Amino acid sequence: MTLIDAAQTAWEPAEALRQADPELADLLSAEAARRGSGLQLLAGENLATEAVRAALAGPLLDKYAEGYPGHRHHTGCAVADATELLAVSRARALFAAEHANVQPRSATSAMLAAYAALLKPGDTVLAMSLEHGGHLSAGSRANFSGRWFHFLGYGVREDDGLVDLDQVRELARAHRPKAIVAGAISHPRHPDWAAFREIADEVDAYLIAAAAQVTGLVAAGAAPSPVPYADVVVAATHKLLRGPRGGLLLCGAELAERVDRAVFPFSQGGAAMNEVAAKAVAFAQAGTPEFGAYIQRAVDGARALAAELAAAGARPLTGGTDTHLVTADVGGLGLTGLQAERLCAAAGLLLGKCALPYDPAPADRTSGIRLGTGTAAALGLGAAELGEAGRLLGAVLGGADPAAVAEQVRRLAGLSGSSAA
């Protein structure tokens, strides 16, 4: 079995789709062509494996199975029950968790369920501030979290960019939150789960692990697991796990019923059973040596990418990375994050702008960029190729003609599989 998969970039619409809806077929063909035209370095995207895509298109696509195995609200659910139980058992084994809920449609909906299981509206929650790398579900006023709960934000130290655990402890002692959320979406270092657990215990707070970005790393043993420390772990089945877009909840047996009821019937109706089936596939694949090799490519590639960006004058936050993520400051090159994003896109290097801690620039002109190596590693690119990608990025950010760099990017992306383990 190989988890190197370039099939999505060569996708062609089935004849049934071409005949029924040629307009949409053309749009999907254009998306496949776009993917094959450059190198995707967006941190939140990846390529689902071929087996995952097959499960998504399977007969459970049409099955409505509201409820849980053995307690459905519709008939004909024996196969759906067996599929969900298989996915649950695989998730529990993969992450060494007492309980798993595989029904959430996204990590954000899983976070909503985690809050619903543990909190009441108006409760105080301590989480990483959005400016320092927190997710919208960690207190944004545009999100349910910021409207229903009282959030306090902790951040990173200005001198080294690492999470300020002293600040976390001081805020926890002063405000006695009902829950503490550990984890972020753009911080490239591993959270200290044990330290967060200690602080949560000191103030009698629940600990919620926001682990969507590191789910695949944890599955492969390439990052510390939050499962032994957190009351509830919120994970994602896409991103580095290479499963379908979706969420996952892990917890101890004592919270299992509360977590399950917070998913159904509180926050969503019937699960998408084809997604549940595809999650089962992803959990099985994540336990293989091939998946471990894939994760190692992603981590080694991110380190090489960070080193080349630093050499080009784009300062990596925290001085590097432990994960597949690289967050860098392009302000020293006279660029905003948005300008860098557009220049790189013109060269076929797709990345995203992001807010930086202590950045005096307004949010719409942030000096930060965020990159991830998940998709590149899925195509077989390793440290050598991603180091070259970093040099090409540096050239574009330094003023090279994006059109001239684009051809080199296409050649680099064509190396898929050359560094496969």
Secondary structure, 3 states (H helix, E strand, C coil): CCCCCCHHHHCCCCHHHHHHCHHHHHHHHHHHHHHCCCEECCCCCCCCCHHHHHHHCCHHHHCEECEECCEECCCCCHHHHHHHHHHHHHHHHHHCCCEEECCCCCHHHHHHHHHHHHCCCCCEEEEECHHHCCCHHHCCCCCHHHHHCEEEEECECCCCCCECHHHHHHHHHHHCCCEEEECCCCCCCCCCHHHHHHHHHHCCCEEEEECHHHHHHHHCCCCCCCCCCCCEEEEECCHHHCCCCCEEEEECHHHHHHHHHHHHHHHCCCEEHHHHHHHHHHHHHCCCHHHHHHHHHHHHHHHHHHHHHHHCCCEEHHHCCCCCEEEEECHHHCCCHHHHHHHHHHCCEECEEECCCCCCCCHHHCCEEEEECHHHHHCCCCHHHHHHHHHHHHHHHCCCCHHHHHHHHHHHHCCCCCCCC
